[in-house]
Amino acid sequence: MVRKGAPPPLDLLIAELADRQHGTVDRVQLAALGLTAGAVDKRVQRGRLFPMHRGVYAVGRRGLSVRGHWMAAVLALGGGAVLSHRAAAALWGLR
């Protein structure tokens, strides 16, 4: 049980972030939440994080939606990356 006023457990913070990003997170984001590289690796070994690209993970499950795969690709390319061409058109309902 979490004490009243205590910060949420890390796994809850990871899940909330992943929910906003179609089931994905990256190592930079996990580090910002306070996870060390070792803590990330343990979550991979225990099946809580599933590698998608270098430094990008699906949270809690291997299967992602199309949007989850798009998000993983954008996270893998880092800040400033965006979808383009067919994927962007599909996202915006233009094809």
N, C-alpha and C positions, 0 to 999 in steps of 0.2 A: 504494500500500500504506500502511496506517495503522500508525504506530509503536506498539510495545507501550507501554501506559500513556498514550497520547495520547487526548484526548477524541474521541468518535466524530464523523465528519463531520456537518454540519448536515442534509444530505439524509437520512441514516440516522435522525437524531433526529426529523425531520419524519415519516418513514415509520412509525416506531415509535408516535408519537403518533396518527397517522391510523389505524393498525391497531387501537388501543384505542377509537377513536371512529367506527367504521364507515366509514372512508375520508375523514373530514373534519377540518378544523382551522380556527381563526379567527386573525385578525390579532393579537389580544392574545397568544394562545399562541405564535404565530410570533415575536413581539417578545420574549417571555420566553425563547425559545431563542436569541436574539441576532440575528435578522434585522431589517434596517432596512426601511422602507417601500419603498425602491428595490430591495432584494433580493427582496422579495415580488413587486413589479411585474415584475421580470426573470423570475421563475419563472412568472408568468402568461403573459408574452410567449413564453416558450420551451415552453409547454405542459406544465409540471410541476404547476401549480396551475390549477384551473378554477373560476371564480367561480360560486357557487351563490346566495348572498344577499350583501348589503353586508357585506364583511369576512369572509365565510365561503367556504371553498374545498374542492372535492374534490381529493384528492391523486392525481396520476398518471393519472387517468381521468375521463371525463365521467360515465359511467354509475355510479350508486350503487344499492344495494339500498334497499328501503323503509325499513329502519332507518337507512341513511345519510341519506336525505332527512329523516327525523324528527330525526336528530342535527343536521343542518345548520340546520333550523328552530329547534331549541332553542338552538344556538350563536348564531344571528342575534339572538335576543331577549335574550341576556346572562345574567349570574348570576341564579340563582333561577328561571329558566324551566324548565318541565316540560311533558311531554305531558299532554293531558287528553282526556276524552270518548272518542270512538271510537278514536283512535290509541293512547291509553293502554290501553284495553280490549284492543285487538289485540296490543299489546306483551306484555301479561300473559296472553294466551290466553283472554280472557273473552268473546270473541264469535266 
